Amino acid sequence: YTEAWDADKTSIHVMPDTPDILLAKANAANVSKKLYVQGWEEAKKKGYDMRADAIPIKTAKASRDIASDYKYKETHEKEKGHYIGCPSAKEDPKLAWAARAMALQNDRLYKKAYNDSKAQIHIPVDALSVQAAKECQTLVSDVDYRQYLHQWTCLPDQNDIIHARQAYDLQSDNVYKSDLEWLRGIGWLTEGSVDVVKAKKAQELLNDRLYRTRPEQLKFTSITDSPDVVQAKTNAMQLSDV
């Protein structure tokens, strides 16, 4: 059964320039790993010259040192536990400053001095500030606002005291109206006053009788030989039945 097929397999000949053969060769070249790395292998055989002080090498080393966690923390690990010039942590300026800032921010310590001295205030009753406060309270009190102050703390015959008394008398309502007491009960006629004269003048200006003149009050005499009168007489003669 397979004898004829086996004989035909060895006798088949395909032209090497057919499209299918060319496409298969191109696909084989694309997927070939040997051809894929051929350029790299040839470049490696030629060798390369890269010095240790080249800029790319220095850049790579610097990037490696920066990215290295060990190099990044190496200085911190070496200085950990060592205080240069300070025998203890309390004498370190940075630690002392941090402790001071924390103490200032603490609300309990901030108010401790005030709470300790809050109930320990002693003020003498005759202190100058207390006396000044009492005098100010007396001056601004509504009860003593309209009363004269008789508690003089200086000589009553001083110039400033005399001036103050005169100022009080001028500001007093009784003294202010004392010069009008002799006018109380005196009669006075308003005839001839400024307001009365002004009202009369206004009344004259608004009086219609004085402002206009009636026609019947004007003396009028008709002219007998005027053209309109002569025409009226002629019309009357023409229309007369007699």
C-alpha positions in Angstrom: 0.0 0.0 0.0 2.8 2.4 0.9 5.3 1.2 -1.6 4.2 3.5 -4.4 4.2 6.5 -1.9 7.7 5.7 -0.7 8.9 5.6 -4.3 7.3 8.9 -5.2 8.8 10.7 -2.1 12.3 10.3 -3.5 11.4 11.4 -6.9 9.7 14.8 -6.1 11.7 17.9 -7.2 10.7 21.5 -6.2 12.3 24.5 -7.9 14.3 26.6 -5.4 13.0 29.9 -6.6 9.3 29.3 -6.1 7.5 31.9 -3.8 6.8 29.3 -1.2 10.4 28.3 -0.9 11.6 31.9 -0.8 9.0 32.7 1.9 10.1 29.7 4.0 13.7 30.7 3.7 12.9 34.3 4.9 10.8 33.0 7.8 13.7 30.7 8.8 16.1 33.6 8.7 13.8 35.7 10.9 13.4 33.0 13.6 17.0 31.8 13.5 18.7 32.6 16.8 22.1 32.2 15.2 21.4 35.0 12.7 19.7 37.1 15.4 23.0 37.3 17.5 25.4 37.1 14.6 26.1 40.9 14.7 26.7 40.8 18.4 29.0 37.8 18.2 31.1 39.5 15.4 31.3 42.7 17.5 32.6 40.7 20.5 35.2 39.1 18.4 36.6 42.5 17.4 37.1 43.5 21.0 36.7 46.9 22.7 38.8 49.6 24.4 37.1 51.1 27.6 39.3 52.9 30.0 38.6 53.1 33.8 38.5 56.9 33.7 35.9 57.2 30.9 32.9 59.4 31.5 30.3 56.5 31.2 32.3 54.4 33.7 32.4 57.2 36.2 28.8 57.9 35.7 27.9 54.3 36.2 30.0 54.1 39.4 28.4 57.3 40.8 24.9 56.1 40.1 25.8 52.7 41.7 27.0 54.5 44.9 24.0 56.7 45.1 21.6 53.8 44.5 23.4 51.6 47.0 21.5 51.4 50.3 24.7 50.5 52.1 26.6 53.5 50.8 23.7 55.7 51.6 23.6 54.8 55.2 27.3 54.2 55.7 28.1 57.6 57.2 25.1 57.5 59.5 26.0 54.0 60.8 29.6 55.2 61.5 28.4 58.3 63.4 25.7 56.4 65.4 26.5 56.4 69.1 29.3 58.9 68.8 29.1 62.5 70.2 31.9 64.7 69.2 32.8 67.2 71.9 29.8 66.3 74.2 30.4 63.9 77.1 26.6 63.4 77.5 23.4 63.7 75.5 22.2 66.6 77.7 25.2 68.8 76.7 24.5 68.3 73.0 23.2 71.6 71.5 20.8 69.9 69.1 19.3 67.6 71.8 19.1 70.5 74.3 17.3 72.6 71.7 14.9 69.8 70.8 14.1 69.3 74.5 13.5 73.0 75.0 11.2 73.1 72.0 9.2 70.1 73.3 9.0 71.7 76.8 7.6 75.0 75.2 5.1 73.1 73.2 3.9 71.1 76.2 0.7 72.8 77.4 1.0 71.5 81.0 4.5 72.9 81.5 3.4 76.2 79.7 0.7 76.8 82.3 2.5 75.3 85.3 4.0 78.6 86.6 0.7 80.4 86.2 -1.2 77.7 88.1 1.4 77.6 90.9 1.3 81.4 91.4 -2.4 81.9 90.7 -3.5 81.7 94.4 -0.4 83.5 95.8 -1.2 87.1 94.9 -1.0 89.7 97.7 -1.9 93.3 96.9 -1.8 95.9 99.7 -5.1 97.9 100.0 -3.2 101.2 99.9 -1.3 100.5 96.8 -1.1 103.4 94.3 -2.7 101.4 91.5 -5.6 100.4 93.8 -6.2 104.0 94.8 -6.1 105.1 91.2 -8.6 102.4 90.3 -10.9 103.5 93.0 -10.7 107.2 92.0 -11.4 106.2 88.3 -14.3 104.1 89.4 -15.7 107.1 91.4 -15.3 109.4 88.3 -17.0 107.0 85.9 -19.7 106.0 88.3 -23.2 106.9 87.1 -24.3 107.7 90.7 -21.6 110.4 91.2 -21.7 111.6 87.6 -23.9 114.7 88.3 -22.4 115.6 91.7 -19.6 118.0 92.3 -16.3 116.6 93.4 -15.5 118.1 96.9 -12.6 115.8 97.8 -9.8 118.2 96.8 -6.3 116.7 97.0 -4.5 120.0 96.6 -4.8 123.6 97.8 -8.1 125.3 96.9 -6.5 128.6 96.0 -4.2 127.3 93.3 -4.6 128.7 89.8 -5.5 125.4 88.2 -8.1 124.7 90.8 -9.7 128.2 90.3 -9.7 127.6 86.6 -11.3 124.2 87.0 -14.0 125.7 89.2 -14.7 128.3 86.6 -14.9 125.6 83.9 -17.3 123.6 86.1 -19.5 126.8 86.6 -19.5 127.4 82.8 -20.5 123.8 82.2 -23.2 123.8 84.9 -26.7 123.9 83.6 -27.9 126.2 86.4 -25.1 128.8 85.8 -25.6 128.5 82.0 -29.3 129.6 82.3 -28.9 132.1 85.1 -28.6 135.1 82.8 -32.1 134.3 81.4 -33.8 134.4 84.9 -34.3 138.2 84.7 -36.2 137.7 81.4 -38.7 135.3 82.9 -42.2 136.9 83.2 -41.5 139.9 81.0 -44.0 140.5 78.2 -43.0 141.1 74.6 -45.0 142.1 71.5 -44.1 140.3 68.3 -45.0 143.3 66.1 -41.9 144.4 64.2 -40.0 141.2 64.8 -38.1 139.7 61.9 -40.4 136.7 61.6 -43.5 138.8 61.6 -42.2 141.2 58.9 -41.1 138.2 56.8 -44.6 136.7 57.0 -46.2 140.0 56.0 -44.0 140.3 52.9 -44.7 136.7 51.9 -48.5 137.3 52.3 -48.2 140.4 50.1 -46.4 138.4 47.4 -49.0 135.7 47.5 -52.1 138.0 47.6 -54.0 137.6 44.4 -56.0 140.8 44.8 -52.8 142.9 44.8 -51.1 140.9 42.2 -53.9 141.3 39.5 -56.0 144.2 38.5 -59.7 143.7 37.5 -60.7 144.8 34.0 -63.7 146.8 35.3 -61.4 148.9 37.4 -59.6 150.1 34.3 -60.9 153.3 32.7 -61.8 152.6 29.0 -63.3 154.8 26.3 -64.2 153.4 22.9 -63.1 155.4 19.8 -66.2 156.2 17.6 -64.4 156.5 14.3 -62.3 153.3 14.4 -62.6 151.1 11.3 -64.2 148.2 13.2 -66.8 150.6 14.8 -67.7 152.2 11.5 -68.1 148.8 9.9 -70.3 147.6 12.7 -72.5 150.7 12.3 -72.8 150.1 8.5 -73.8 146.5 9.0 -76.4 147.5 11.5 -77.9 150.0 9.1 -78.0 147.4 6.3 -79.7 144.8 8.5 -82.2 147.2 10.1 -85.8 146.6 9.0 -86.6 150.3 9.3 
